[in-house]
Amino acid sequence: MSAPRPSRPLVVVVGVGRLGGALALALRAKRWPVRVVVRSEESRRRALELGLKVASEEEVSRARVCLLSVPDQAVPSVAEAMKPRLERGAALVHCAGALSLTALGPPRGRVLGSFHPLVAVSDPRDSLEGNSVAVSTRSPWLREVLEQMAKDAGMRVLRVPEKHRAAYHAGAVLSAGGVVAALSSAVEALRTAGISEEDALAALLPLARSALRGVEARGLSAGYTGPIARGDAGVVEAHLAALPPEVVDVYRPLSLRGLELVGKRLSPEARAALERLLEA
Ligand SMILES: NC(=O)c1ccc[n+]([C@@H]2O[C@H](COP(=O)([O-])OP(=O)(O)OC[C@H]3O[C@@H](n4cnc5c(N)ncnc54)[C@H](OP(=O)(O)O)[C@@H]3O)[C@@H](O)[C@H]2O)c1
């Protein structure tokens, strides 16, 4: 009978950038044996500054899980370079939401997986706690290890079927970059009113956070506020007349989406008036 596998096996993280550093620190905080693989003196220095240990070749060969936290376009080549350095049966896992498992190439005796935290990490010291992570693998053993990793880092697991990865990732992108893009249109609207970008952001960021808290507390439909939710076509008409055309192009589809959220609560007349304005 083979020896039981440890529940917190040796993990090597390739790339001590924003996410790689944050993952390594989160795992180390929960006493996982974790080492990092660096490619330059500069990244070695950064790893040491973070208090992370750089893997020896012997540790790489003993690792049970190798997390690739390198830019998406480097995943295929770094995966090929790591395979011969890892023992057979070790797991090779990427962290890219946009990439399927095929980006890791043929398994060559390794187990493949993906571990994509739904968070925008700006600095390795950022906490991952409270965020979700999309896990994908065909191996029950690796799934168990990745889910333990998520739990220890304080993350909620989301299982993503490989065939729906693009739709999943599009949703993740809409809620991160999409929100930022919507916010940039809001800033432009305030600039039209003579307000500087700095003042606009200082005012709009807390407003955006309060709106998200509303969704957290009451859900999407009840958390959606503003003139569309009140069925106030007069206010929406004034907005459309006041905004520059490029902001109107963003305002219209977002408002139509809001109308879908609250339409059932409005009178048929109010709904029809809003549709006429927004679809024009
Ligand atoms: N940042 C996030 O919020 C976030 C969230 C979810 C998923 N992800 C995913 O996590 C992965 C890493 O993203 P990141 O934002 O952490 O990137 P990053 O901050 O740019 O860090 C990338 C790291 O990869 C190393 N690297 C670059 N090219 C390499 C190569 N050819 N071989 C070996 N190492 C290489 C870099 O080393 P040097 O330090 O030597 O340059 C750097 O340490 C990506 O797949 C990304 O999609 C990121």
The ligand as a Tripos MOL2 file, in Angstrom:
@<TRIPOS>MOLECULE
LIG
   48    52     1     0     0
SMALL
NO_CHARGES

@<TRIPOS>ATOM
      1 N1         -2.5020   39.9130  -10.2260 N.am      1 LIG1
      2 C1         -3.7310   39.4520  -10.1090 C.2       1 LIG1
      3 O1         -4.6010   40.1100   -9.5220 O.2       1 LIG1
      4 C2         -4.1300   38.0990  -10.6400 C.ar      1 LIG1
      5 C3         -5.3870   37.5800  -10.2640 C.ar      1 LIG1
      6 C4         -5.7700   36.3300  -10.7340 C.ar      1 LIG1
      7 C5         -4.9170   35.6260  -11.5740 C.ar      1 LIG1
      8 N2         -3.7200   36.1610  -11.9400 N.ar      1 LIG1
      9 C6         -2.8510   35.3600  -12.8100 C.3       1 LIG1
     10 O2         -1.6320   35.1200  -12.1260 O.3       1 LIG1
     11 C7         -0.5610   35.0170  -13.0660 C.3       1 LIG1
     12 C8          0.5260   36.0040  -12.6660 C.3       1 LIG1
     13 O3         -0.0060   37.2900  -12.7020 O.3       1 LIG1
     14 P1          0.6130   38.4920  -11.8290 P.3       1 LIG1
     15 O4         -0.3930   39.5900  -11.9020 O.co2     1 LIG1
     16 O5          1.0550   38.0120  -10.5100 O.co2     1 LIG1
     17 O6          1.8690   38.9040  -12.7270 O.3       1 LIG1
     18 P2          3.1640   39.7390  -12.3050 P.3       1 LIG1
     19 O7          2.9090   40.5460  -11.1020 O.co2     1 LIG1
     20 O8          3.6030   40.4220  -13.5630 O.co2     1 LIG1
     21 O9          4.2420   38.6220  -11.9330 O.3       1 LIG1
     22 C9          4.6760   37.7020  -12.8780 C.3       1 LIG1
     23 C10         5.8830   36.9670  -12.3270 C.3       1 LIG1
     24 O10         6.2660   36.0090  -13.3090 O.3       1 LIG1
     25 C11         7.6620   36.0790  -13.5040 C.3       1 LIG1
     26 N3          7.9340   35.7380  -14.9140 N.ar      1 LIG1
     27 C12         7.6000   36.4620  -16.0170 C.ar      1 LIG1
     28 N4          7.9590   35.8050  -17.1350 N.ar      1 LIG1
     29 C13         8.5500   34.6610  -16.7110 C.ar      1 LIG1
     30 C14         9.1450   33.5930  -17.3890 C.ar      1 LIG1
     31 N5          9.1900   33.5550  -18.7140 N.pl3     1 LIG1
     32 N6          9.6590   32.6060  -16.6340 N.ar      1 LIG1
     33 C15         9.5990   32.6140  -15.2830 C.ar      1 LIG1
     34 N7          9.0330   33.6270  -14.5880 N.ar      1 LIG1
     35 C16         8.5140   34.6240  -15.2970 C.ar      1 LIG1
     36 C17         8.0610   37.4890  -13.1790 C.3       1 LIG1
     37 O11         9.4050   37.4400  -12.7980 O.3       1 LIG1
     38 P3         10.3130   38.7430  -12.5760 P.3       1 LIG1
     39 O12         9.9130   39.2030  -11.2140 O.co2     1 LIG1
     40 O13        11.6940   38.2260  -12.6530 O.co2     1 LIG1
     41 O14         9.9610   39.7070  -13.6520 O.co2     1 LIG1
     42 C18         7.1040   37.8440  -12.0550 C.3       1 LIG1
     43 O15         7.6330   37.4610  -10.8040 O.3       1 LIG1
     44 C19        -1.1830   35.2750  -14.4350 C.3       1 LIG1
     45 O16        -1.5220   34.0430  -15.0270 O.3       1 LIG1
     46 C20        -2.4550   36.0590  -14.1080 C.3       1 LIG1
     47 O17        -3.4730   35.9130  -15.0740 O.3       1 LIG1
     48 C21        -3.2910   37.3790  -11.4730 C.ar      1 LIG1
@<TRIPOS>BOND
     1     1     2 1
     2     2     3 2
     3     2     4 1
     4     4     5 ar
     5     4    48 ar
     6     5     6 ar
     7     6     7 ar
     8     7     8 ar
     9     8     9 1
    10     8    48 ar
    11     9    10 1
    12     9    46 1
    13    10    11 1
    14    11    12 1
    15    11    44 1
    16    12    13 1
    17    13    14 1
    18    14    15 2
    19    14    16 1
    20    14    17 1
    21    17    18 1
    22    18    19 2
    23    18    20 1
    24    18    21 1
    25    21    22 1
    26    22    23 1
    27    23    24 1
    28    23    42 1
    29    24    25 1
    30    25    26 1
    31    25    36 1
    32    26    27 ar
    33    26    35 ar
    34    27    28 ar
    35    28    29 ar
    36    29    30 ar
    37    29    35 ar
    38    30    31 1
    39    30    32 ar
    40    32    33 ar
    41    33    34 ar
    42    34    35 ar
    43    36    37 1
    44    36    42 1
    45    37    38 1
    46    38    39 2
    47    38    40 1
    48    38    41 1
    49    42    43 1
    50    44    45 1
    51    44    46 1
    52    46    47 1
@<TRIPOS>SUBSTRUCTURE
     1 LIG1         1 GROUP 0 **** ****
